[in-house]
Amino acid sequence: MATLTATPPRSVPALLRHRGIAKLILLALAAAVLVPLAVTRWPGATWPAALTVDLDKPLTGAGEWIIDHRDSHPVFLYGLGHVSNAVVLAVRAVYLGLLAAGWAGVTALGAFVAWRVAGLRLALGTAAAFLACGALGMWVPTMQTLALMTVAVLASVVVGAALGLAGGLSDRLHRALRPVLDTMQVLPAFAYLLPVVLVFGIGVPAAVLATVVYAAPPMARLTALGLRGADGEVLEAVDSLGATARQRLLTARIPLARRELLLGLNQTIMMALSMAVIASVIGAGGLGDRVYQALASVDVGAALAAGIPIVLLAVVLDRVTAAAGHSDSRPTRTGWPYALVGAVGIAVAGRLMGRLEWPESWALDIAGPVNRAVDWMTAHLYSGVPVVGGTADWAGRFTTWVLDPLRDGLLWLPWWAVLLVVAALAWLIGTWRTALTATTAMAAIGVLGVWEPALDTLSQVLAAVAVTLVLGFAVAVAAARSERVDKALRPVLDVFQTMPQFVYLIPVVALFGVGRAPAVAAAVVYALPAVVRITAQGLRQVDPAALESSRSLGATGWQQLRQVQLPLARPALLLAVNQGVVLVLAVVIIGGLVGGGALGYDVVFGLAQGDLATGLVAGAAIVCLGLMLDRVTQPTERRAKKGA
C-alpha cells in the first residue's frame, strides 16, 4: 500500500523570494519594452520643458495680494487679526507670570510637578536643569522660549486632539486627513515660515502658528490611533449598559487611549522645541534667537550656551511626559495641594527677598573657553594634519569622490530612467500602489520645474543616509551586545536627539568650512541617534530561543548576528532606514544656510526675500521627494500598521 506524504507548506521567506523573482522578471520584460520607446521619444536627460508648469506668476500675484490687503481686508482685520492678538496676549501673559514667579518659584514648580508625575529622582533632575539654565546666563531667554512653547504646545494639543478625535471616530475623515498629515510631517519646517510670515508678518504670532502647524500632526495621528485601537470588548460592554455616544467616548475610548494621548503630547513637545531655533528666524526671540545670532557669526561658544538650555528643557519635558505615559496607575491627587502650596511659598519668599532675577554674579561664562577650544581644533585639525589630512581635506575629498559623482550620475540619467528606477524599487518593496505613489511624487518634481535641484538634494540625502546607516548599524550592534556600551551611549544619544538642528551646523562649519559636505555631516550627526536606537532595540528584541539554538549548533558571534539577529530584526532595520532618510532630509534642507545649495537654498532664499513662488515651489518639491523616499524605504506592512 502506497504511503501518502503531505507536501510541507512553503515558508514565508520562500514565498517572498518567489514573489521577488516574479517581480524581477516582470520588471525586466517591462524595461525591455519601455526603454527603447523612451529613448526614441525623449533622447535627452533633462526634464522636458513641455511637461513643466510655471507657477511663478500666480504665486507671486498671490503673495503681492496678501501684502497689499493684509492691513485692510476684513479677513485679516476681523479674523486673522484677532488670532494674532490672542497669541500675543497669551504668550505675554505666560511670560509675565514666569517672571513674576522668579527663578526660585519656576524651579520649585517644575520640580514639584516632576515629583508628583515621575518621582523624586526626576524632580531633582528638573531642578538641576532649571538652575543650569540660570547658571549659563540664559534665564530670561529661557523664560521667553518657555512662554512661547507653552502657548504653542497647548494650541498644538488642542488642534491635534480635535483632528485626531475626528479621524478616530470617522473612517471617512481618517482617510481624508491621512495625506494631509503625511504632507505636514514631510514638509520641512522652513517651508512653513514663508506663508505664515506673509499673513502675520514677522513676530511672535507667526512663530507660534508655524510651530502649531509643525507640531500638531503627531498629536492628531496618535489620538486617532488610540481611539481607533480601543478594546472592542470594553466598548461592547459599555454599549450594553445603555451608554450614549458621548458617554462611551468619555468613559471608555479616551481612558483606553491614555497612553497614546500622552505619547502624542510627548512628541508634540519635542517637535515644538525643535522649532524654537527655526522660529527665531521670524522673530520668536528667546534661546532660538541667541543660537541663530551665534550661527551668523560662527560663535560656537555662544551657540552652545544657548543650545544647552534647549536640550535641558527637551530632556526634562520628554522624561516627565514619558513617565506619565508609562505609569500604570493614575497619579495620586493627595500630594498635589502640598506641591502647589510649596511652589507658591517659595515663589513668594523669593519675591519678598527681591530675588526674582537670576543674580549676574552666579552666571558662568562658557563661551570663552569653548571658543578657545574650537579655535585650537580649527588651527590643528582644519588643515595640515600629517598623513590623514585635516577636516577641510576630508570635506573636499568627500565632495570630490562621493557627492560630485553621485550628483553627476543622477543628472546624467534620463529623467524617464529615474522614474523607472523609482517605480521598480517601490514595487519590489511594496505594491503597485506604492510604486504609483512614489513615481507620481517624483514626476511632480519635474512638473514643478526643479528637477536638477531636486536631484542635487537627492544626491546629498543618499550620501548622508549611507554614512548614517554604516555608522549607526555598527554602533547599534555594539550597544545591543554590551550592556555597558548601551548605558554609556544612552545620555549621549539623549543629548544628540534633543539638540536643535541649527546647533549642529555651527561646529560643523567651524571644522569643515562651507559647502555641501558640512550639510551632509550635520545631517549624519542629527539622524544617527534615531538609527542607533531603533536598530539596537530591534536586535535586543530577537527571540532568545533562536539565539540559544544557534549557539547550541556552534555558531560564532558573527554568524549569530548575520544569520539570526539581522534577519529576525528586519522590520526594525527597515524602520531605521526610513527614519534615517526622513531626518537626513530635514537637516540637508537647513544645510542650504551653509552652502548646501539645491532645494534647501531655494527655500532659504524664498524666506529671506519674501519670494513666495521660489520658496513654496521648493517646499512642494521637498514634500514630493520625502514622499518618494518614504515609499521606497518603508515596506507595505509597516505602512499598514501605522495607518499611512
Beta strands, then each sheet from edge to edge (+ up, - down):
end
